[in-house]
């Protein structure tokens, strides 16, 4: 992973000429997610939007007048906090109506309210985690398995990959092998014990990922991974969980 340049709130790392990773280094690591900005020919792509504690839009260098397609990989707080800042909002069809309200129980925002060490630096004087709320961000397009997000010079196929959450999606460039994986898989401790997690579904997702011909994976958390690492992570999860679930 290239070196992270830390600013007043966000950190940025240039992955290549087209791709930048942003994150929130002063946020508790439990909800410190990766935000991916990819420059396309006809439109740019932003995958996930972090916690929304400080405005994200000013950090994205898409030229004025060029469309910026923003995709939420699922509706959890650390991926949708700044979604409302952008006009072209896409997200999972399964939870599409929930983006209208961003209820704390759906986004798990309530978990942040009493999180010890929620931030290591105050984003503003008097800021309190207990006051954290996610503004409504109705989707302009709901994405389902097989849908395509088109940037002009590259196309991303939508994959529905439930387990961590029922609505988890990923974006896969079948021509290039680039996978924006969200929280379906990433190089770190995978979370499968939330109230809406489903380990049986997660095992099915991991079996599917074993055969996905990626070149590079950009996850919702953790470092970049390649195909061999993704297969190792999926295999490891299956070894740990398969014997405890049924219906596979």
C-alpha positions in Angstrom: 0.0 0.0 0.0 1.4 3.4 -0.9 2.1 5.8 1.9 -0.9 7.5 3.5 -0.7 11.3 3.5 -2.7 12.5 6.5 -4.5 15.9 6.4 -6.7 17.7 8.8 -9.2 14.8 8.9 -8.8 12.5 5.9 -5.8 10.5 4.8 -5.1 9.8 1.1 -2.9 7.3 -0.7 -2.4 7.4 -4.5 -2.7 3.8 -5.7 -2.1 4.5 -9.4 -2.8 7.2 -12.0 -6.6 6.5 -11.8 -7.1 5.4 -8.2 -7.0 7.1 -4.8 -7.8 5.6 -1.4 -9.1 7.9 1.3 -9.7 7.0 4.9 -10.4 8.6 8.3 -7.3 8.0 10.4 -8.7 9.7 13.5 -11.7 7.5 13.7 -11.8 4.3 15.8 -10.4 1.4 13.7 -13.6 -0.6 14.1 -15.3 2.0 11.8 -12.3 3.3 9.9 -13.2 2.2 6.3 -11.6 2.6 2.9 -13.1 5.1 0.5 -12.1 4.5 -3.2 -12.0 7.2 -5.9 -11.5 5.9 -9.5 -11.2 8.2 -12.4 -13.0 7.1 -15.6 -13.3 8.5 -19.1 -16.9 9.7 -19.0 -17.5 9.5 -15.2 -15.6 9.0 -12.0 -16.5 6.4 -9.4 -16.5 6.8 -5.6 -17.0 3.5 -3.7 -18.3 4.1 -0.1 -18.2 7.4 1.8 -16.9 6.8 5.3 -18.5 8.0 8.5 -19.6 11.5 7.4 -18.1 13.2 10.5 -16.4 15.8 8.3 -17.5 16.7 4.7 -16.0 14.3 2.1 -17.1 16.0 -1.1 -14.4 18.7 -1.0 -11.7 16.0 -0.8 -12.8 14.4 -4.1 -11.0 16.0 -7.1 -13.5 15.1 -9.9 -13.6 18.0 -12.3 -16.6 20.3 -12.2 -19.2 19.1 -14.8 -17.9 15.5 -14.9 -20.4 13.0 -13.3 -19.3 11.3 -10.1 -21.1 8.0 -9.5 -21.1 7.2 -5.8 -21.8 3.6 -4.8 -22.5 2.4 -1.3 -21.5 -1.3 -1.0 -23.9 -1.7 2.0 -25.8 0.5 4.4 -23.6 0.3 7.5 -22.5 3.6 9.1 -18.8 3.5 8.1 -19.8 3.2 4.4 -22.7 5.7 4.0 -21.9 8.6 6.3 -21.3 11.2 3.5 -23.5 9.6 0.9 -26.0 12.5 1.1 -23.3 14.9 -0.1 -23.4 13.5 -3.6 -26.2 13.7 -6.2 -25.6 10.4 -8.1 -26.2 7.8 -5.3 -26.3 4.1 -6.0 -26.6 1.2 -3.5 -28.0 -2.3 -3.0 -31.5 -2.9 -4.2 -32.1 -5.1 -1.1 -31.8 -2.2 1.3 -32.8 0.6 -1.2 -35.7 2.0 0.8 -33.7 2.2 4.0 -31.4 4.9 2.5 -34.4 7.3 2.7 -34.3 7.3 6.5 -30.8 6.0 7.5 -32.3 4.6 10.7 -29.7 4.1 13.5 -30.8 0.5 13.9 -30.2 -0.2 10.2 -26.9 1.6 9.9 -25.7 0.6 13.3 -25.0 4.2 14.0 -26.1 3.6 17.6 -23.0 1.5 18.2 -20.9 4.5 17.6 -22.7 6.7 20.2 -21.0 5.0 23.2 -17.9 3.6 21.5 -14.8 4.1 23.7 -12.2 6.2 21.8 -14.7 6.9 19.0 -12.2 9.5 17.7 -8.6 10.3 18.6 -9.0 13.9 17.5 -12.1 16.1 17.8 -13.5 17.0 14.3 -15.0 20.2 15.8 -15.1 21.9 19.2 -17.8 20.3 21.4 -18.3 17.4 19.0 -19.8 14.3 20.7 -20.1 10.8 19.4 -23.5 10.6 21.1 -24.8 13.3 18.7 -23.7 11.3 15.6 -26.5 11.0 12.9 -26.5 10.0 9.3 -28.5 12.2 7.0 -31.1 10.8 4.6 -29.6 9.8 1.2 -32.3 8.3 -1.1 -30.7 6.3 -3.9 -31.0 7.5 -7.5 -30.4 4.0 -8.7 -30.7 0.6 -6.9 -28.2 -2.0 -7.9 -28.8 -5.7 -8.1 -26.8 -8.8 -9.1 -25.7 -8.4 -12.8 -26.3 -4.7 -13.1 -23.5 -2.6 -14.7 -21.9 0.6 -13.6 -20.4 2.2 -16.7 -17.6 4.8 -16.6 -17.2 4.9 -20.4 -13.8 3.3 -20.6 -14.6 0.5 -18.1 -17.6 -1.3 -16.8 -18.2 -2.8 -13.4 -20.5 -5.7 -12.9 -22.5 -5.7 -9.6 -22.1 -8.9 -7.5 -24.5 -9.5 -4.6 -22.3 -11.1 -1.9 -24.3 -11.4 1.4 -23.0 -12.6 4.7 -21.4 -9.7 6.5 -24.7 -8.0 5.8 -27.7 -9.1 3.7 -27.3 -6.3 1.2 -23.5 -6.4 0.6 -22.5 -5.8 -3.0 -19.2 -5.6 -4.8 -18.2 -4.1 -8.2 -16.1 -6.2 -10.5 -14.4 -5.0 -13.7 -14.4 -8.3 -15.7 -12.0 -7.0 -18.3 -9.4 -5.6 -16.0 -9.9 -7.9 -12.9 -10.3 -5.0 -10.4 -12.7 -5.8 -7.6 -14.2 -3.3 -5.2 -15.1 -5.7 -2.5 -16.8 -3.6 0.2 -17.1 -5.7 3.4 -17.8 -8.9 1.5 -14.1 -9.7 1.8 -11.0 -7.7 2.9 -7.6 -8.4 4.4 -8.5 -8.3 8.1 -10.8 -9.9 10.7 -14.1 -10.4 8.9 -17.2 -9.4 10.8 -20.0 -12.0 10.7 -21.6 -11.6 14.1 -23.7 -8.5 13.6 -27.5 -8.9 14.1 -28.1 -9.1 10.4 -25.0 -11.2 9.5 -25.6 -14.7 8.1 -22.7 -17.2 8.3 -24.4 -19.6 6.0 -24.7 -16.9 3.3 -21.2 -15.8 4.0 -19.9 -19.3 3.3 -21.7 -19.3 0.0 -20.1 -15.9 -0.8 -16.7 -17.2 0.0 -17.2 -20.3 -2.2 -18.1 -17.9 -5.1 -15.1 -15.7 -4.4 -12.7 -18.7 -4.6 -13.4 -18.9 -8.4 -13.6 -15.1 -9.1 -10.7 -14.2 -11.5 -9.6 -11.0 -9.9 -6.3 -9.2 -10.6 -6.5 -6.9 -7.6 -9.0 -6.4 -4.7 -9.8 -3.1 -3.0 -11.7 -3.9 0.2 -13.8 -1.9 2.6 -11.0 -2.2 5.2 -7.4 -3.3 5.2 -4.7 -3.4 2.5 -5.0 -4.2 -1.1 -4.9 -7.9 -2.0 -4.3 -10.1 -5.0 -6.1 -13.2 -6.3 -3.9 -15.6 -4.3 -4.5 -13.7 -1.1 -8.3 -13.5 -1.7 -8.4 -17.3 -2.2 -6.4 -17.8 1.0 -8.8 -15.5 3.0 -11.9 -17.2 1.6 -10.5 -20.6 2.3 -9.5 -19.7 5.8 -13.1 -18.4 6.5 -14.6 -21.6 5.1 -12.4 -23.8 7.3 -13.4 -21.8 10.4 -17.1 -21.6 9.7 -18.3 -24.4 7.4 -18.6 -27.0 10.1 -20.8 -24.7 12.2 -23.4 -23.8 9.6 -25.9 -25.9 7.7 -27.7 -25.7 4.4 -24.7 -25.3 2.2 
